[in-house]
């Protein structure tokens, strides 16, 4: 799949430092049930409803850990990624949900990334799995989130011809992501920066 430089969705050409550790990541090849819609969040925040394009599915592993603060980061990051796919499907670079879940460099990169799909007249389809999602918290109140993206079954589709671009699976189908998030005054964990490394050994099955 094609990808954005600093924004993370269905692809990534951005730079980054390759993490140390095993070449295999738990969850990349494991099965996982996916829900077409996110779990409802009862935290009193008026959140925009996000719906994925027809035929598009995102899987998040883990969805929750049992720790309330960590789970809040995981949920909002998942909605950020879902919001980008929704915006691509609607051909709307400045979609409200994208702005709701991101700011600063991450928001600007998201707008550019979505705009590329609009120019090409394409959308997203298939299944992308985001696995080994790990959250750390900084002393400044920010959160770091690293995870792997398995795009081996995620594709682009031409909106006019409705033809799906089925690409072969290679090492570049697996991407390592490193996001930075900060909680805003509404209580939403917004992505402020996102970098990615395509073909990372840490994310290959």
N, C-alpha and C positions, 0 to 999 in steps of 0.2 A: 504494500500500500504506500501511497505517497504520504509525506509527513511534514509537519511544521518545524521550524527551527527551535523555538523555545517553548512552544505550546505543545501539549501532549494529547494527541488524539489520532488514532489510527495510523500514526507514523511519527517519526521524529528524526530530524537531521541535526538536531542541536548537539552541542558539545557537552562534555561532562567528564568527571573522573570515574574510571571503572572501579567498582567496589571490590574489596577483597572478600575471599570466602569461596565456598563451593561453587562449581559451575552449574549445579542443579538447584533449582528453586522449587520449594514445596508449593504445589498447586498448579504449576504450569501444565503438567500432564494429568493431574487428577481431575476427576469428574466433579462438577458442581452444578447445582440447580440454580437457574437464573429466573428472576422475576422481571417482566417487562416494565414494571413501574417500581419506584423506590418504596421502601417501607414508610408509612406515614410517621411524621415527626410531631410529637405533641409537646412543644416547648414554648408555645405562645407566639412564635414568630410567623408573620404572614409571608409565607414562601410562595414563589410562583410555581404553578404546576408545570412539570416538564414531561413531555411525551416524546419518545424516540420515533424516528421515521419508520415507516412500514418496512419490515424485513430486517431491521437493525436491532441488535441485542448486545448489551454490555453485561459482563459477569464480574462481580467483585468478590475476591477471596483474601482475607475474611471480610464479611460484611460488618461484623461486630466482634468485640473481644470481651465484653462484660464490664469494661472500665468506661464510665460515663464520658469522661473528658476525651479519651482516645476515640470512642465511638462517634462523638460529635464531629471530630476532624474527619474520620473516615466517611461519614454520611455526607458532609458538605463537599468533600472532594469528589465523591461519586456523583453528586448532583451537578458539580461543575463540569465533569466530563460528559454527563448526559445532556447538559444544557448546550454544550458545543455541538453535539450530534443533532440535537433538535434544531439548532440554528442553521446547521448545514442543510438539513432536510427542508426547512422553511426558506432557505436562501436569504437569511437575515443576519448579516454580520454583527449588527448592534442589538441583538435580541436582549430583552430585559433580563432573562434568567442568567445569561452570561455575565452581565454587569453585576447581577446580584451576588454571584459566587466568585467573582474575581475583581482585581483592581490593579492599578499600576501597570508594570511591564507585562504581567500575565494577561491582563485584559486587552491591552494593545496588541499583543501577539495573537490572542484569540481572534480578535477582529480581522487581522490580516490573514490568518489561517482560514477562517470561514470565507473570507472574501475570495480566496483562491478557488474554492469550490464554486462560488457564484460565477466567477469569470469563466470557469471551465464547463459550467452547466452540469455539474455532477453532485451526487449525494453519497451517503454511506449505507452499506448493507452488510449482512453477514453477522458474525459474532466475534467480538474482541473480549479477551479475558484479562483482567487486571488482578494480579496475584502477589502473594508475599508482601502485603501492604503493612508497613511498619512505621509507627509514629514515635517521634521523640519531641520533647518540649525544651525550649531554650529559656534561659534565665530572663530574657527580655520579653517573655510572654508569647513569643512566636512558636510555631510548630513546624517540624520537618517531617515530610512523608516520602518514603521511598517505596517503589513497587516496580513490578515487571509487567509489561504489556505483551500479550500473545496475540499477534495479528494474523496468525496463519490461516484463519477462517474469516477474516474481515476484508471487505472489498469496497470498491467504488462502483457507482452505477450512473450511466448517462441518463439524465432526466428526459431528454427528447426521445431517444431510441429505447430507453429502459433496458439497455444491454449492460449486464454486469461484467466488470473487468476482473476476471478470476486470475490472480497472479500465482506463480509457483511459490512454494514454501522454501525459504532459504534462512540462513542465520540472521539476515536482516529483518525477518518477520518477528523478531523478539527484541524488545526495547526496554532499557532501564530508565526509570524516571526518578527525578529528585525534585520535589516541590517544596516551596516555602509558603506557609499560611499564617494569617494573623486574624484574630477575632475582632470584628468591628463592634460598633456601639449597639447594634441590633442583636449581637450574640451569634453572628454568622461567621464561620471560619472561611475567609476568602483566600483564594490562591493569589499570592502577590508575585511569585516567580516560579517558573517551571523550566527545567532543562532535561534533555534526554540524550541517551546514547544508544544508537541503533546497533544491533549485532553484539551487544555485550555478552560475554561468556557467562556472567552471573545469571542471565535470564534464559539461556538456551536449555531445552529439555534434555 
